[in-house]
Amino acid sequence: MFHVAAQAWDIRGARAAGTAGAYINRYDIHYVDPDGSQAGPGSARFGGIARRANPDLESQKNQDPGGRGFGRMCPV
Amino acid sequence: MQKIPLGPVRAITFNMYGTLLDLVTCFAAGFDEFLKAKGYSGSADDVVVASQATYLHESNVDPLLDGPRTPFGIVRRVTLSQVFYELKIAHTMDDIQQLVTTKATPTLFPGVKENLTRIQSLGKYNLSVLSNGDLPSLDRAVSGLGFPVDRAISAEQAGYYKPYAGVY
């Protein structure tokens, strides 16, 4: 399972439960976890899930340059 | 840049409020009108974002007290009241009721539907919304907004709020 959220506490909960997480930085707040995990801005974007899931969409990766639309998504 | 490891993944869950649903756009207009009427000169956007931190505190009081889960709607209203008290904004519970009902405009972040549709069309992943919202209101929101997800899961079903591990 894979949990996607824009709140660091939500990702920390998912990780504590053994679920991978992806943090979407909607409000320009960096993810910092007490275990040292960090997800800085610009690592990935929400649309990245769709593209990663389907390589045919990889060519569209530059169509969300601002990051605001899908947010910047960071695996942690 | 880290790559998102989707290879072994079969199910993807998405938080609803603030992740798929844009809380600032949902509430800022109603808040702005309310705050100006109360003589508050700060930013409505900031108040909406700040209320999320207070919400986390309020939603996790029950486990600390070893008590039953307080319904989401009540937690939201108590949260807003706490924020307004901290900002010294006079208010009534009727004000808050109006803010969370008639003055809210459910709004998705741009591109949410399109990308969820892309993922769902692959047929490889079970997609769910996993929210702290109570199940009836969550179901209404998911169906009303036309989310292309397989189901809505509420933390209510676990009897706790996220980030309690049992919810996930």
Interface residues (C-beta under 8 A of the other chain):
Chain A: M1 F2 H3 V4 A5 A6 Q7 W9 D10 R12 G13 A14 A16 A17 G18 T19 A20 A22 I24 R26 Y27 G42 S43 A44 F46 G47 G48 I49 A50 R52 A53 N54 L57 D64 R68 G69 F70 G71 M73 C74 P75
Chain B: M1 Q2 K3 I4 P5 L6 V9 R10 A11 I12 T13 F14 N15 G18 T19 D22 V49 Q52 L56 F109 P110 G111 V112 N115 R118 I119 L122 K124 Y125 L130 K162 P163 Y164 A165 G166 V167 Y168
